[in-house]
Amino acid sequence: MIGARLVTVSGITKVGQDIWLQRHTRRAKYRVIWIGEPDTVQAGQIGVETLEPANVIWENELRIRIMQK
């Protein structure tokens, strides 16, 4: 599974919802796999998994950040 945790997200209402995410000119379809409960550390956050494993929209940026640490 290739996925991500997104913060400060609005408009997502249910687990299982398919959404499009875009980063610069790259766009891919993801599925919501969890939504942070109100009044918890995860409030306002969601977890997503890609529906297009060959199309990871932020892979290069993450690889650079990991290598710098």
N, CA, C, O and CB atoms as a CASP TS submission, in Angstrom:
PFRMAT TS
TARGET T0000
AUTHOR 0000-0000-0000
METHOD Language model
MODEL 1
PARENT N/A
ATOM      1  N   MET     1       0.840  -1.184   0.000  1.00  0.00           N
ATOM      2  CA  MET     1       0.000   0.000   0.000  1.00  0.00           C
ATOM      3  C   MET     1       0.881   1.241   0.000  1.00  0.00           C
ATOM      4  O   MET     1       1.857   1.322   0.746  1.00  0.00           O
ATOM      5  CB  MET     1      -0.953   0.001   1.215  1.00  0.00           C
ATOM      6  N   ILE     2       0.536   2.183  -0.821  1.00  0.00           N
ATOM      7  CA  ILE     2       1.188   3.482  -0.833  1.00  0.00           C
ATOM      8  C   ILE     2       0.137   4.488  -0.403  1.00  0.00           C
ATOM      9  O   ILE     2      -0.936   4.581  -1.001  1.00  0.00           O
ATOM     10  CB  ILE     2       1.793   3.833  -2.250  1.00  0.00           C
ATOM     11  N   GLY     3       0.452   5.228   0.623  1.00  0.00           N
ATOM     12  CA  GLY     3      -0.538   6.159   1.131  1.00  0.00           C
ATOM     13  C   GLY     3       0.098   7.350   1.793  1.00  0.00           C
ATOM     14  O   GLY     3       1.304   7.576   1.691  1.00  0.00           O
ATOM     15  N   ALA     4      -0.737   8.113   2.476  1.00  0.00           N
ATOM     16  CA  ALA     4      -0.259   9.330   3.128  1.00  0.00           C
ATOM     17  C   ALA     4      -1.234   9.729   4.225  1.00  0.00           C
ATOM     18  O   ALA     4      -2.391   9.311   4.251  1.00  0.00           O
ATOM     19  CB  ALA     4      -0.087  10.481   2.102  1.00  0.00           C
ATOM     20  N   ARG     5      -0.722  10.550   5.127  1.00  0.00           N
ATOM     21  CA  ARG     5      -1.561  11.192   6.136  1.00  0.00           C
ATOM     22  C   ARG     5      -1.610  12.663   5.760  1.00  0.00           C
ATOM     23  O   ARG     5      -0.570  13.299   5.589  1.00  0.00           O
ATOM     24  CB  ARG     5      -1.006  10.973   7.613  1.00  0.00           C
ATOM     25  N   LEU     6      -2.792  13.195   5.633  1.00  0.00           N
ATOM     26  CA  LEU     6      -2.977  14.592   5.251  1.00  0.00           C
ATOM     27  C   LEU     6      -3.533  15.361   6.439  1.00  0.00           C
ATOM     28  O   LEU     6      -4.380  14.848   7.171  1.00  0.00           O
ATOM     29  CB  LEU     6      -3.920  14.719   4.021  1.00  0.00           C
ATOM     30  N   VAL     7      -3.066  16.580   6.633  1.00  0.00           N
ATOM     31  CA  VAL     7      -3.539  17.403   7.747  1.00  0.00           C
ATOM     32  C   VAL     7      -4.301  18.613   7.229  1.00  0.00           C
ATOM     33  O   VAL     7      -4.120  19.034   6.087  1.00  0.00           O
ATOM     34  CB  VAL     7      -2.362  17.853   8.629  1.00  0.00           C
ATOM     35  N   THR     8      -5.149  19.164   8.080  1.00  0.00           N
ATOM     36  CA  THR     8      -5.983  20.328   7.781  1.00  0.00           C
ATOM     37  C   THR     8      -6.814  20.086   6.525  1.00  0.00           C
ATOM     38  O   THR     8      -6.764  20.855   5.566  1.00  0.00           O
ATOM     39  CB  THR     8      -5.115  21.586   7.609  1.00  0.00           C
ATOM     40  N   VAL     9      -7.566  19.011   6.557  1.00  0.00           N
ATOM     41  CA  VAL     9      -8.402  18.625   5.430  1.00  0.00           C
ATOM     42  C   VAL     9      -9.859  18.909   5.775  1.00  0.00           C
ATOM     43  O   VAL     9     -10.309  18.622   6.885  1.00  0.00           O
ATOM     44  CB  VAL     9      -8.196  17.128   5.069  1.00  0.00           C
ATOM     45  N   SER    10     -10.593  19.472   4.821  1.00  0.00           N
ATOM     46  CA  SER    10     -12.026  19.686   5.026  1.00  0.00           C
ATOM     47  C   SER    10     -12.786  19.107   3.844  1.00  0.00           C
ATOM     48  O   SER    10     -12.224  18.911   2.767  1.00  0.00           O
ATOM     49  CB  SER    10     -12.351  21.198   5.203  1.00  0.00           C
ATOM     50  N   GLY    11     -14.057  18.839   4.051  1.00  0.00           N
ATOM     51  CA  GLY    11     -14.899  18.343   2.972  1.00  0.00           C
ATOM     52  C   GLY    11     -14.884  16.839   2.786  1.00  0.00           C
ATOM     53  O   GLY    11     -15.615  16.319   1.943  1.00  0.00           O
ATOM     54  N   ILE    12     -14.071  16.128   3.550  1.00  0.00           N
ATOM     55  CA  ILE    12     -14.042  14.671   3.485  1.00  0.00           C
ATOM     56  C   ILE    12     -14.995  14.163   4.560  1.00  0.00           C
ATOM     57  O   ILE    12     -14.852  14.502   5.734  1.00  0.00           O
ATOM     58  CB  ILE    12     -12.579  14.101   3.686  1.00  0.00           C
ATOM     59  N   THR    13     -15.960  13.357   4.160  1.00  0.00           N
ATOM     60  CA  THR    13     -17.021  12.996   5.098  1.00  0.00           C
ATOM     61  C   THR    13     -17.073  11.521   5.470  1.00  0.00           C
ATOM     62  O   THR    13     -17.688  11.166   6.475  1.00  0.00           O
ATOM     63  CB  THR    13     -18.323  13.387   4.529  1.00  0.00           C
ATOM     64  N   LYS    14     -16.432  10.640   4.671  1.00  0.00           N
ATOM     65  CA  LYS    14     -16.555   9.230   5.029  1.00  0.00           C
ATOM     66  C   LYS    14     -15.371   8.409   4.556  1.00  0.00           C
ATOM     67  O   LYS    14     -14.753   8.695   3.531  1.00  0.00           O
ATOM     68  CB  LYS    14     -17.824   8.660   4.456  1.00  0.00           C
ATOM     69  N   VAL    15     -15.078   7.391   5.328  1.00  0.00           N
ATOM     70  CA  VAL    15     -14.072   6.416   4.941  1.00  0.00           C
ATOM     71  C   VAL    15     -14.587   5.673   3.714  1.00  0.00           C
ATOM     72  O   VAL    15     -15.772   5.355   3.622  1.00  0.00           O
ATOM     73  CB  VAL    15     -13.753   5.428   6.112  1.00  0.00           C
ATOM     74  N   GLY    16     -13.694   5.402   2.779  1.00  0.00           N
ATOM     75  CA  GLY    16     -14.075   4.735   1.537  1.00  0.00           C
ATOM     76  C   GLY    16     -14.321   5.697   0.394  1.00  0.00           C
ATOM     77  O   GLY    16     -14.450   5.279  -0.757  1.00  0.00           O
ATOM     78  N   GLN    17     -14.386   6.984   0.700  1.00  0.00           N
ATOM     79  CA  GLN    17     -14.607   8.007  -0.320  1.00  0.00           C
ATOM     80  C   GLN    17     -13.391   8.083  -1.228  1.00  0.00           C
ATOM     81  O   GLN    17     -12.262   8.098  -0.738  1.00  0.00           O
ATOM     82  CB  GLN    17     -14.894   9.385   0.326  1.00  0.00           C
ATOM     83  N   ASP    18     -13.593   8.132  -2.542  1.00  0.00           N
ATOM     84  CA  ASP    18     -12.508   8.322  -3.496  1.00  0.00           C
ATOM     85  C   ASP    18     -12.340   9.807  -3.751  1.00  0.00           C
ATOM     86  O   ASP    18     -13.314  10.532  -3.954  1.00  0.00           O
ATOM     87  CB  ASP    18     -12.780   7.560  -4.820  1.00  0.00           C
ATOM     88  N   ILE    19     -11.087  10.250  -3.739  1.00  0.00           N
ATOM     89  CA  ILE    19     -10.787  11.669  -3.942  1.00  0.00           C
ATOM     90  C   ILE    19      -9.620  11.807  -4.918  1.00  0.00           C
ATOM     91  O   ILE    19      -8.829  10.879  -5.088  1.00  0.00           O
ATOM     92  CB  ILE    19     -10.457  12.368  -2.591  1.00  0.00           C
ATOM     93  N   TRP    20      -9.522  12.955  -5.545  1.00  0.00           N
ATOM     94  CA  TRP    20      -8.376  13.291  -6.387  1.00  0.00           C
ATOM     95  C   TRP    20      -7.480  14.235  -5.600  1.00  0.00           C
ATOM     96  O   TRP    20      -7.957  15.200  -5.002  1.00  0.00           O
ATOM     97  CB  TRP    20      -8.825  13.936  -7.746  1.00  0.00           C
ATOM     98  N   LEU    21      -6.185  13.957  -5.601  1.00  0.00           N
ATOM     99  CA  LEU    21      -5.208  14.854  -4.992  1.00  0.00           C
ATOM    100  C   LEU    21      -4.293  15.366  -6.087  1.00  0.00           C
ATOM    101  O   LEU    21      -3.930  14.635  -7.008  1.00  0.00           O
ATOM    102  CB  LEU    21      -4.395  14.138  -3.868  1.00  0.00           C
ATOM    103  N   GLN    22      -3.926  16.634  -5.972  1.00  0.00           N
ATOM    104  CA  GLN    22      -3.029  17.226  -6.959  1.00  0.00           C
ATOM    105  C   GLN    22      -1.875  17.911  -6.261  1.00  0.00           C
ATOM    106  O   GLN    22      -2.064  18.609  -5.264  1.00  0.00           O
ATOM    107  CB  GLN    22      -3.779  18.220  -7.856  1.00  0.00           C
ATOM    108  N   ARG    23      -0.684  17.710  -6.786  1.00  0.00           N
ATOM    109  CA  ARG    23       0.522  18.381  -6.302  1.00  0.00           C
ATOM    110  C   ARG    23       1.228  18.920  -7.518  1.00  0.00           C
ATOM    111  O   ARG    23       1.702  18.157  -8.360  1.00  0.00           O
ATOM    112  CB  ARG    23       1.453  17.418  -5.472  1.00  0.00           C
ATOM    113  N   HIS    24       1.302  20.227  -7.613  1.00  0.00           N
ATOM    114  CA  HIS    24       1.829  20.907  -8.807  1.00  0.00           C
ATOM    115  C   HIS    24       1.045  20.414 -10.024  1.00  0.00           C
ATOM    116  O   HIS    24      -0.169  20.607 -10.082  1.00  0.00           O
ATOM    117  CB  HIS    24       3.378  20.639  -8.985  1.00  0.00           C
ATOM    118  N   THR    25       1.700  19.790 -10.989  1.00  0.00           N
ATOM    119  CA  THR    25       0.996  19.361 -12.199  1.00  0.00           C
ATOM    120  C   THR    25       0.628  17.882 -12.175  1.00  0.00           C
ATOM    121  O   THR    25       0.053  17.373 -13.137  1.00  0.00           O
ATOM    122  CB  THR    25       1.844  19.648 -13.415  1.00  0.00           C
ATOM    123  N   ARG    26       0.952  17.188 -11.089  1.00  0.00           N
ATOM    124  CA  ARG    26       0.656  15.757 -10.993  1.00  0.00           C
ATOM    125  C   ARG    26      -0.638  15.547 -10.199  1.00  0.00           C
ATOM    126  O   ARG    26      -0.883  16.206  -9.189  1.00  0.00           O
ATOM    127  CB  ARG    26       1.838  14.994 -10.325  1.00  0.00           C
ATOM    128  N   ARG    27      -1.444  14.621 -10.682  1.00  0.00           N
ATOM    129  CA  ARG    27      -2.743  14.359 -10.066  1.00  0.00           C
ATOM    130  C   ARG    27      -2.977  12.851 -10.003  1.00  0.00           C
ATOM    131  O   ARG    27      -2.627  12.132 -10.939  1.00  0.00           O
ATOM    132  CB  ARG    27      -3.887  15.063 -10.855  1.00  0.00           C
ATOM    133  N   ALA    28      -3.566  12.368  -8.909  1.00  0.00           N
ATOM    134  CA  ALA    28      -3.829  10.935  -8.774  1.00  0.00           C
ATOM    135  C   ALA    28      -5.058  10.709  -7.902  1.00  0.00           C
ATOM    136  O   ALA    28      -5.453  11.565  -7.110  1.00  0.00           O
ATOM    137  CB  ALA    28      -2.604  10.207  -8.177  1.00  0.00           C
ATOM    138  N   LYS    29      -5.645   9.540  -8.071  1.00  0.00           N
ATOM    139  CA  LYS    29      -6.848   9.177  -7.329  1.00  0.00           C
ATOM    140  C   LYS    29      -6.460   8.378  -6.085  1.00  0.00           C
ATOM    141  O   LYS    29      -5.637   7.464  -6.151  1.00  0.00           O
ATOM    142  CB  LYS    29      -7.823   8.365  -8.223  1.00  0.00           C
ATOM    143  N   TYR    30      -7.064   8.735  -4.955  1.00  0.00           N
ATOM    144  CA  TYR    30      -6.803   8.091  -3.662  1.00  0.00           C
ATOM    145  C   TYR    30      -8.124   7.714  -3.007  1.00  0.00           C
ATOM    146  O   TYR    30      -9.179   8.240  -3.359  1.00  0.00           O
ATOM    147  CB  TYR    30      -5.980   9.023  -2.729  1.00  0.00           C
ATOM    148  N   ARG    31      -8.050   6.800  -2.053  1.00  0.00           N
ATOM    149  CA  ARG    31      -9.221   6.412  -1.261  1.00  0.00           C
ATOM    150  C   ARG    31      -8.958   6.758   0.202  1.00  0.00           C
ATOM    151  O   ARG    31      -7.878   6.486   0.727  1.00  0.00           O
ATOM    152  CB  ARG    31      -9.538   4.884  -1.426  1.00  0.00           C
ATOM    153  N   VAL    32      -9.949   7.356   0.853  1.00  0.00           N
ATOM    154  CA  VAL    32      -9.850   7.683   2.274  1.00  0.00           C
ATOM    155  C   VAL    32      -9.954   6.387   3.064  1.00  0.00           C
ATOM    156  O   VAL    32     -10.916   5.636   2.908  1.00  0.00           O
ATOM    157  CB  VAL    32     -10.961   8.701   2.709  1.00  0.00           C
ATOM    158  N   ILE    33      -8.943   6.119   3.928  1.00  0.00           N
ATOM    159  CA  ILE    33      -8.963   4.883   4.711  1.00  0.00           C
ATOM    160  C   ILE    33      -9.200   5.152   6.198  1.00  0.00           C
ATOM    161  O   ILE    33      -9.559   4.233   6.934  1.00  0.00           O
ATOM    162  CB  ILE    33      -7.652   4.126   4.526  1.00  0.00           C
ATOM    163  N   TRP    34      -9.007   6.385   6.649  1.00  0.00           N
ATOM    164  CA  TRP    34      -9.392   6.754   8.016  1.00  0.00           C
ATOM    165  C   TRP    34      -9.553   8.261   8.104  1.00  0.00           C
ATOM    166  O   TRP    34      -8.962   9.016   7.333  1.00  0.00           O
ATOM    167  CB  TRP    34      -8.342   6.258   9.047  1.00  0.00           C
ATOM    168  N   ILE    35     -10.368   8.677   9.063  1.00  0.00           N
ATOM    169  CA  ILE    35     -10.611  10.097   9.333  1.00  0.00           C
ATOM    170  C   ILE    35     -10.399  10.301  10.823  1.00  0.00           C
ATOM    171  O   ILE    35     -10.954   9.568  11.642  1.00  0.00           O
ATOM    172  CB  ILE    35     -12.064  10.548   8.884  1.00  0.00           C
ATOM    173  N   GLY    36      -9.593  11.300  11.176  1.00  0.00           N
ATOM    174  CA  GLY    36      -9.334  11.588  12.587  1.00  0.00           C
ATOM    175  C   GLY    36     -10.600  12.016  13.313  1.00  0.00           C
ATOM    176  O   GLY    36     -11.370  12.839  12.818  1.00  0.00           O
ATOM    177  N   GLU    37     -10.797  11.452  14.475  1.00  0.00           N
ATOM    178  CA  GLU    37     -11.973  11.774  15.284  1.00  0.00           C
ATOM    179  C   GLU    37     -11.827  13.169  15.914  1.00  0.00           C
ATOM    180  O   GLU    37     -10.721  13.563  16.283  1.00  0.00           O
ATOM    181  CB  GLU    37     -12.180  10.702  16.387  1.00  0.00           C
ATOM    182  N   PRO    38     -12.931  13.915  16.038  1.00  0.00           N
ATOM    183  CA  PRO    38     -12.874  15.224  16.715  1.00  0.00           C
ATOM    184  C   PRO    38     -12.316  15.068  18.128  1.00  0.00           C
ATOM    185  O   PRO    38     -12.485  14.025  18.760  1.00  0.00           O
ATOM    186  CB  PRO    38     -14.283  15.879  16.767  1.00  0.00           C
ATOM    187  N   ASP    39     -11.666  16.091  18.605  1.00  0.00           N
ATOM    188  CA  ASP    39     -11.112  16.127  19.965  1.00  0.00           C
ATOM    189  C   ASP    39     -10.034  15.073  20.206  1.00  0.00           C
ATOM    190  O   ASP    39      -9.819  14.655  21.344  1.00  0.00           O
ATOM    191  CB  ASP    39     -12.220  15.941  20.971  1.00  0.00           C
ATOM    192  N   THR    40      -9.357  14.640  19.142  1.00  0.00           N
ATOM    193  CA  THR    40      -8.208  13.744  19.287  1.00  0.00           C
ATOM    194  C   THR    40      -7.013  14.384  18.597  1.00  0.00           C
ATOM    195  O   THR    40      -7.149  15.401  17.916  1.00  0.00           O
ATOM    196  CB  THR    40      -8.507  12.326  18.691  1.00  0.00           C
ATOM    197  N   VAL    41      -5.861  13.792  18.775  1.00  0.00           N
ATOM    198  CA  VAL    41      -4.645  14.294  18.116  1.00  0.00           C
ATOM    199  C   VAL    41      -4.807  14.260  16.598  1.00  0.00           C
ATOM    200  O   VAL    41      -4.232  15.094  15.898  1.00  0.00           O
ATOM    201  CB  VAL    41      -3.410  13.459  18.539  1.00  0.00           C
ATOM    202  N   GLN    42      -5.580  13.308  16.084  1.00  0.00           N
ATOM    203  CA  GLN    42      -5.762  13.165  14.635  1.00  0.00           C
ATOM    204  C   GLN    42      -6.909  14.011  14.066  1.00  0.00           C
ATOM    205  O   GLN    42      -7.196  13.914  12.872  1.00  0.00           O
ATOM    206  CB  GLN    42      -6.007  11.718  14.306  1.00  0.00           C
ATOM    207  N   ALA    43      -7.559  14.822  14.871  1.00  0.00           N
ATOM    208  CA  ALA    43      -8.665  15.656  14.373  1.00  0.00           C
ATOM    209  C   ALA    43      -8.180  16.512  13.205  1.00  0.00           C
ATOM    210  O   ALA    43      -7.108  17.112  13.274  1.00  0.00           O
ATOM    211  CB  ALA    43      -9.237  16.559  15.508  1.00  0.00           C
ATOM    212  N   GLY    44      -8.967  16.566  12.140  1.00  0.00           N
ATOM    213  CA  GLY    44      -8.617  17.350  10.964  1.00  0.00           C
ATOM    214  C   GLY    44      -7.670  16.644  10.022  1.00  0.00           C
ATOM    215  O   GLY    44      -7.251  17.223   9.020  1.00  0.00           O
ATOM    216  N   GLN    45      -7.323  15.399  10.323  1.00  0.00           N
ATOM    217  CA  GLN    45      -6.417  14.632   9.475  1.00  0.00           C
ATOM    218  C   GLN    45      -7.163  13.471   8.830  1.00  0.00           C
ATOM    219  O   GLN    45      -8.181  13.006   9.343  1.00  0.00           O
ATOM    220  CB  GLN    45      -5.214  14.115  10.289  1.00  0.00           C
ATOM    221  N   ILE    46      -6.638  13.010   7.693  1.00  0.00           N
ATOM    222  CA  ILE    46      -7.168  11.805   7.056  1.00  0.00           C
ATOM    223  C   ILE    46      -6.005  10.953   6.583  1.00  0.00           C
ATOM    224  O   ILE    46      -4.905  11.449   6.339  1.00  0.00           O
ATOM    225  CB  ILE    46      -8.113  12.158   5.871  1.00  0.00           C
ATOM    226  N   GLY    47      -6.270   9.665   6.460  1.00  0.00           N
ATOM    227  CA  GLY    47      -5.318   8.740   5.855  1.00  0.00           C
ATOM    228  C   GLY    47      -5.858   8.329   4.504  1.00  0.00           C
ATOM    229  O   GLY    47      -7.047   8.042   4.368  1.00  0.00           O
ATOM    230  N   VAL    48      -4.999   8.298   3.506  1.00  0.00           N
ATOM    231  CA  VAL    48      -5.407   7.913   2.156  1.00  0.00           C
ATOM    232  C   VAL    48      -4.462   6.852   1.610  1.00  0.00           C
ATOM    233  O   VAL    48      -3.297   6.777   2.001  1.00  0.00           O
ATOM    234  CB  VAL    48      -5.438   9.142   1.219  1.00  0.00           C
ATOM    235  N   GLU    49      -4.984   6.032   0.699  1.00  0.00           N
ATOM    236  CA  GLU    49      -4.141   5.093  -0.030  1.00  0.00           C
ATOM    237  C   GLU    49      -4.377   5.311  -1.516  1.00  0.00           C
ATOM    238  O   GLU    49      -5.482   5.642  -1.945  1.00  0.00           O
ATOM    239  CB  GLU    49      -4.440   3.611   0.380  1.00  0.00           C
ATOM    240  N   THR    50      -3.325   5.120  -2.284  1.00  0.00           N
ATOM    241  CA  THR    50      -3.433   5.385  -3.707  1.00  0.00           C
ATOM    242  C   THR    50      -4.252   4.312  -4.416  1.00  0.00           C
ATOM    243  O   THR    50      -4.216   3.138  -4.047  1.00  0.00           O
ATOM    244  CB  THR    50      -2.052   5.480  -4.325  1.00  0.00           C
ATOM    245  N   LEU    51      -4.973   4.725  -5.415  1.00  0.00           N
ATOM    246  CA  LEU    51      -5.664   3.807  -6.308  1.00  0.00           C
ATOM    247  C   LEU    51      -4.892   3.678  -7.612  1.00  0.00           C
ATOM    248  O   LEU    51      -5.288   2.935  -8.510  1.00  0.00           O
ATOM    249  CB  LEU    51      -7.104   4.284  -6.575  1.00  0.00           C
ATOM    250  N   GLU    52      -3.775   4.416  -7.708  1.00  0.00           N
ATOM    251  CA  GLU    52      -2.917   4.397  -8.884  1.00  0.00           C
ATOM    252  C   GLU    52      -1.456   4.260  -8.425  1.00  0.00           C
ATOM    253  O   GLU    52      -0.721   5.248  -8.441  1.00  0.00           O
ATOM    254  CB  GLU    52      -3.120   5.692  -9.748  1.00  0.00           C
ATOM    255  N   PRO    53      -1.022   3.066  -8.018  1.00  0.00           N
ATOM    256  CA  PRO    53       0.316   2.901  -7.445  1.00  0.00           C
ATOM    257  C   PRO    53       1.467   3.394  -8.325  1.00  0.00           C
ATOM    258  O   PRO    53       2.517   3.771  -7.804  1.00  0.00           O
ATOM    259  CB  PRO    53       0.533   1.470  -7.138  1.00  0.00           C
ATOM    260  N   ALA    54       1.292   3.398  -9.619  1.00  0.00           N
ATOM    261  CA  ALA    54       2.361   3.862 -10.510  1.00  0.00           C
ATOM    262  C   ALA    54       2.406   5.387 -10.614  1.00  0.00           C
ATOM    263  O   ALA    54       3.314   5.938 -11.234  1.00  0.00           O
ATOM    264  CB  ALA    54       2.180   3.261 -11.898  1.00  0.00           C
ATOM    265  N   ASN    55       1.435   6.066 -10.012  1.00  0.00           N
ATOM    266  CA  ASN    55       1.316   7.514 -10.146  1.00  0.00           C
ATOM    267  C   ASN    55       1.356   8.168  -8.764  1.00  0.00           C
ATOM    268  O   ASN    55       0.343   8.683  -8.291  1.00  0.00           O
ATOM    269  CB  ASN    55       0.009   7.890 -10.891  1.00  0.00           C
ATOM    270  N   VAL    56       2.512   8.147  -8.123  1.00  0.00           N
ATOM    271  CA  VAL    56       2.664   8.750  -6.794  1.00  0.00           C
ATOM    272  C   VAL    56       3.038  10.214  -6.998  1.00  0.00           C
ATOM    273  O   VAL    56       4.083  10.524  -7.569  1.00  0.00           O
ATOM    274  CB  VAL    56       3.752   7.994  -5.927  1.00  0.00           C
ATOM    275  N   ILE    57       2.177  11.105  -6.525  1.00  0.00           N
ATOM    276  CA  ILE    57       2.329  12.522  -6.873  1.00  0.00           C
ATOM    277  C   ILE    57       3.408  13.249  -6.103  1.00  0.00           C
ATOM    278  O   ILE    57       3.823  14.329  -6.524  1.00  0.00           O
ATOM    279  CB  ILE    57       1.047  13.221  -6.659  1.00  0.00           C
ATOM    280  N   TRP    58       3.883  12.706  -4.990  1.00  0.00           N
ATOM    281  CA  TRP    58       4.912  13.414  -4.216  1.00  0.00           C
ATOM    282  C   TRP    58       6.133  12.571  -3.917  1.00  0.00           C
ATOM    283  O   TRP    58       6.915  12.928  -3.035  1.00  0.00           O
ATOM    284  CB  TRP    58       4.332  13.902  -2.928  1.00  0.00           C
ATOM    285  N   GLU    59       6.320  11.500  -4.594  1.00  0.00           N
ATOM    286  CA  GLU    59       7.411  10.571  -4.309  1.00  0.00           C
ATOM    287  C   GLU    59       8.787  11.240  -4.331  1.00  0.00           C
ATOM    288  O   GLU    59       9.575  11.037  -3.408  1.00  0.00           O
ATOM    289  CB  GLU    59       7.386   9.439  -5.304  1.00  0.00           C
ATOM    290  N   ASN    60       9.088  12.015  -5.340  1.00  0.00           N
ATOM    291  CA  ASN    60      10.413  12.628  -5.440  1.00  0.00           C
ATOM    292  C   ASN    60      10.698  13.568  -4.278  1.00  0.00           C
ATOM    293  O   ASN    60      11.798  13.548  -3.726  1.00  0.00           O
ATOM    294  CB  ASN    60      10.542  13.383  -6.750  1.00  0.00           C
ATOM    295  N   GLU    61       9.732  14.385  -3.900  1.00  0.00           N
ATOM    296  CA  GLU    61       9.924  15.313  -2.790  1.00  0.00           C
ATOM    297  C   GLU    61      10.170  14.562  -1.483  1.00  0.00           C
ATOM    298  O   GLU    61      11.045  14.943  -0.706  1.00  0.00           O
ATOM    299  CB  GLU    61       8.707  16.234  -2.650  1.00  0.00           C
ATOM    300  N   LEU    62       9.414  13.513  -1.240  1.00  0.00           N
ATOM    301  CA  LEU    62       9.605  12.742  -0.008  1.00  0.00           C
ATOM    302  C   LEU    62      10.962  12.057   0.027  1.00  0.00           C
ATOM    303  O   LEU    62      11.616  12.029   1.070  1.00  0.00           O
ATOM    304  CB  LEU    62       8.504  11.704   0.139  1.00  0.00           C
ATOM    305  N   ARG    63      11.385  11.510  -1.089  1.00  0.00           N
ATOM    306  CA  ARG    63      12.688  10.852  -1.148  1.00  0.00           C
ATOM    307  C   ARG    63      13.796  11.845  -0.794  1.00  0.00           C
ATOM    308  O   ARG    63      14.717  11.501  -0.052  1.00  0.00           O
ATOM    309  CB  ARG    63      12.930  10.249  -2.552  1.00  0.00           C
ATOM    310  N   ILE    64      13.718  13.055  -1.310  1.00  0.00           N
ATOM    311  CA  ILE    64      14.719  14.089  -1.022  1.00  0.00           C
ATOM    312  C   ILE    64      14.718  14.432   0.469  1.00  0.00           C
ATOM    313  O   ILE    64      15.787  14.549   1.067  1.00  0.00           O
ATOM    314  CB  ILE    64      14.447  15.361  -1.864  1.00  0.00           C
ATOM    315  N   ARG    65      13.538  14.595   1.081  1.00  0.00           N
ATOM    316  CA  ARG    65      13.444  14.927   2.508  1.00  0.00           C
ATOM    317  C   ARG    65      14.008  13.819   3.378  1.00  0.00           C
ATOM    318  O   ARG    65      14.705  14.092   4.355  1.00  0.00           O
ATOM    319  CB  ARG    65      11.998  15.198   2.897  1.00  0.00           C
ATOM    320  N   ILE    66      13.714  12.573   3.034  1.00  0.00           N
ATOM    321  CA  ILE    66      14.218  11.431   3.813  1.00  0.00           C
ATOM    322  C   ILE    66      15.737  11.367   3.730  1.00  0.00           C
ATOM    323  O   ILE    66      16.393  11.098   4.736  1.00  0.00           O
ATOM    324  CB  ILE    66      13.599  10.103   3.310  1.00  0.00           C
ATOM    325  N   MET    67      16.297  11.603   2.580  1.00  0.00           N
ATOM    326  CA  MET    67      17.746  11.519   2.391  1.00  0.00           C
ATOM    327  C   MET    67      18.468  12.643   3.129  1.00  0.00           C
ATOM    328  O   MET    67      19.630  12.479   3.500  1.00  0.00           O
ATOM    329  CB  MET    67      18.092  11.566   0.899  1.00  0.00           C
ATOM    330  N   GLN    68      17.811  13.774   3.348  1.00  0.00           N
ATOM    331  CA  GLN    68      18.443  14.908   4.034  1.00  0.00           C
ATOM    332  C   GLN    68      18.521  14.686   5.537  1.00  0.00           C
ATOM    333  O   GLN    68      19.304  15.361   6.205  1.00  0.00           O
ATOM    334  CB  GLN    68      17.677  16.194   3.745  1.00  0.00           C
ATOM    335  N   LYS    69      17.744  13.770   6.091  1.00  0.00           N
ATOM    336  CA  LYS    69      17.724  13.554   7.546  1.00  0.00           C
ATOM    337  C   LYS    69      18.853  12.657   8.002  1.00  0.00           C
ATOM    338  O   LYS    69      18.977  12.378   9.195  1.00  0.00           O
ATOM    339  CB  LYS    69      16.399  12.954   7.974  1.00  0.00           C
TER
END
